[in-house]
């Protein structure tokens, strides 16, 4: 069975559930591990960590869910080793960030706050679901209606069209004047 986007369905085993009971010590361990080895993304909300050893990432996966993927050694490091990458995205990442925030350094707290602010502004409850399920486009415009042929929100498309017309008129004016 093919999905509308012509990709095969994702097997359930790829996304293991995080149904383990999490203790305070587990949360503290995860906060310390991600403080040193983690990365918090704001644009497409997510949490990411890379390690040569797979065990710490498996522990994170049991607590928070997500995926672990192997990556070959980087070519630009002569003694580099293959690494494993763990990541979570979306609502699950937002929940993990909120859970870990109080245990993180001020620098990491700032990164988490920035990511959560962007995530919250895009996912307001009760608003219409539009392009890719987002309430606001990346520039913060309200996406009230998005047509099938339009790439982006109507405001961004309108702004792009006006800018293109300004450039066209300026080029035309230079050609006539020169």
C-alpha positions as CSV (number, residue, x, y, z in Angstrom):
1,X,0.0,0.0,0.0
2,X,1.5,3.3,-1.1
3,X,0.8,6.5,0.7
4,X,-0.2,9.7,-1.1
5,X,3.4,10.8,-1.3
6,X,4.4,7.5,-3.0
7,X,6.7,6.3,-0.2
8,X,6.1,3.0,1.5
9,X,4.7,3.0,5.0
10,X,7.2,3.3,7.8
11,X,7.4,0.0,9.8
12,X,6.3,0.3,13.4
13,X,9.6,-1.1,14.7
14,X,11.5,2.0,13.4
15,X,9.9,4.2,16.0
16,X,10.0,2.3,19.2
17,X,7.7,3.6,21.9
18,X,9.1,5.3,25.0
19,X,7.0,3.6,27.6
20,X,9.7,3.1,30.2
21,X,9.1,4.7,33.7
22,X,11.5,7.6,33.9
23,X,13.0,8.4,37.3
24,X,14.5,11.7,38.6
25,X,18.0,10.1,38.2
26,X,17.2,9.3,34.5
27,X,16.1,12.8,33.9
28,X,19.2,14.2,35.5
29,X,21.4,11.8,33.5
30,X,19.7,12.8,30.2
31,X,20.1,16.5,31.1
32,X,23.8,16.1,31.8
33,X,24.4,14.0,28.7
34,X,22.5,16.4,26.4
35,X,24.2,19.4,28.0
36,X,27.6,18.0,26.9
37,X,26.7,16.0,23.8
38,X,23.3,17.2,22.6
39,X,22.0,19.8,20.2
40,X,18.7,21.6,20.4
41,X,17.2,22.8,17.1
42,X,14.8,25.7,16.8
43,X,13.7,25.8,13.1
44,X,12.3,22.3,12.9
45,X,12.1,21.6,16.6
46,X,14.3,18.7,17.6
47,X,16.9,17.2,19.9
48,X,20.0,15.5,18.6
49,X,23.0,13.7,20.0
50,X,25.9,11.8,18.4
51,X,28.2,9.1,19.9
52,X,30.6,6.4,18.8
53,X,29.2,4.2,21.6
54,X,25.6,3.2,21.0
55,X,24.7,2.4,24.6
56,X,24.1,6.0,25.9
57,X,21.9,6.7,22.8
58,X,19.9,3.6,23.5
59,X,19.3,4.8,27.0
60,X,18.0,8.1,25.7
61,X,15.8,6.2,23.2
62,X,14.3,4.1,26.0
63,X,13.5,7.3,28.0
64,X,12.5,9.7,25.3
65,X,11.9,7.7,22.1
66,X,13.2,8.7,18.8
67,X,15.6,7.1,16.3
68,X,19.2,5.9,16.3
69,X,20.9,5.8,13.0
70,X,24.5,4.8,12.2
71,X,26.7,7.1,10.1
72,X,30.0,6.2,8.5
73,X,33.2,7.9,9.6
74,X,33.7,11.4,8.2
75,X,36.2,11.5,5.3
76,X,37.8,14.7,6.6
77,X,39.0,13.0,9.8
78,X,41.7,10.4,9.1
79,X,41.2,8.6,12.5
80,X,37.4,9.1,12.6
81,X,35.2,6.3,13.7
82,X,31.6,5.6,12.6
83,X,29.1,7.3,14.8
84,X,25.5,6.8,15.9
85,X,23.0,9.6,15.8
86,X,19.9,9.8,18.0
87,X,17.2,12.3,17.3
88,X,13.6,13.3,18.2
89,X,11.5,15.9,16.6
90,X,8.2,17.7,16.9
91,X,5.9,17.3,19.9
92,X,8.1,14.6,21.5
93,X,11.1,16.9,21.3
94,X,9.1,19.8,22.7
95,X,8.1,17.7,25.7
96,X,11.7,16.5,26.3
97,X,12.9,20.1,26.2
98,X,10.3,21.2,28.7
99,X,11.2,18.3,31.0
100,X,14.9,19.0,30.8
101,X,14.9,22.9,30.9
102,X,15.3,23.4,34.6
103,X,18.4,21.2,34.7
104,X,20.2,22.8,31.8
105,X,22.8,25.6,31.8
106,X,21.6,29.2,31.0
107,X,23.0,28.9,27.5
108,X,21.0,25.7,26.8
109,X,18.0,27.1,28.5
110,X,18.1,30.0,26.0
111,X,18.3,27.6,23.1
112,X,15.4,25.6,24.4
113,X,13.3,28.7,25.0
114,X,14.0,29.9,21.5
115,X,13.0,26.5,20.0
116,X,9.8,26.3,22.1
117,X,8.8,29.9,21.3
118,X,9.0,29.1,17.6
119,X,7.2,25.8,18.0
120,X,4.4,27.3,20.1
121,X,3.9,30.1,17.6
122,X,3.5,27.6,14.8
123,X,1.2,25.2,16.6
124,X,-1.6,27.1,18.3
125,X,-4.5,25.0,19.2
126,X,-7.8,25.7,17.7
127,X,-6.4,27.5,14.6
128,X,-6.9,26.3,11.1
129,X,-4.5,23.6,9.8
130,X,-2.8,24.8,6.7
131,X,0.5,24.2,4.8
132,X,2.2,21.2,6.4
133,X,-0.1,21.5,9.5
134,X,1.5,24.8,10.5
135,X,-0.6,27.8,11.7
136,X,2.1,30.4,10.7
137,X,4.7,30.4,8.0
138,X,8.4,30.6,8.7
139,X,8.2,34.5,8.5
140,X,5.4,34.6,11.0
141,X,2.5,35.3,8.7
142,X,-0.9,33.9,9.5
143,X,-1.6,31.1,6.9
144,X,-5.4,31.5,6.6
145,X,-5.7,29.7,3.2
146,X,-3.0,28.0,1.1
147,X,-3.8,26.9,-2.4
148,X,-2.5,23.8,-4.0
149,X,-0.3,25.6,-6.5
150,X,1.0,28.2,-4.1
151,X,4.4,27.5,-2.6
152,X,4.2,29.2,0.9
153,X,1.6,31.4,2.5
154,X,-0.3,34.0,0.5
155,X,1.4,37.0,2.1
156,X,4.9,35.6,1.3
157,X,3.8,34.9,-2.3
158,X,2.4,38.4,-2.6
159,X,5.5,39.9,-1.2
160,X,7.7,37.9,-3.6
161,X,5.5,39.0,-6.6
162,X,5.8,42.7,-5.6
163,X,9.6,42.4,-5.2
164,X,9.9,40.7,-8.6
165,X,7.8,43.4,-10.2
166,X,9.9,46.1,-8.6
167,X,13.1,44.5,-10.0
168,X,11.5,44.0,-13.4
169,X,10.5,47.7,-13.6
170,X,13.9,48.9,-12.4
171,X,15.6,46.8,-15.1
172,X,13.2,48.0,-17.8
173,X,13.8,51.7,-16.7
174,X,17.6,51.1,-16.9
175,X,17.3,49.6,-20.4
176,X,15.2,52.6,-21.6
177,X,17.5,55.2,-19.9
178,X,20.8,53.7,-21.1
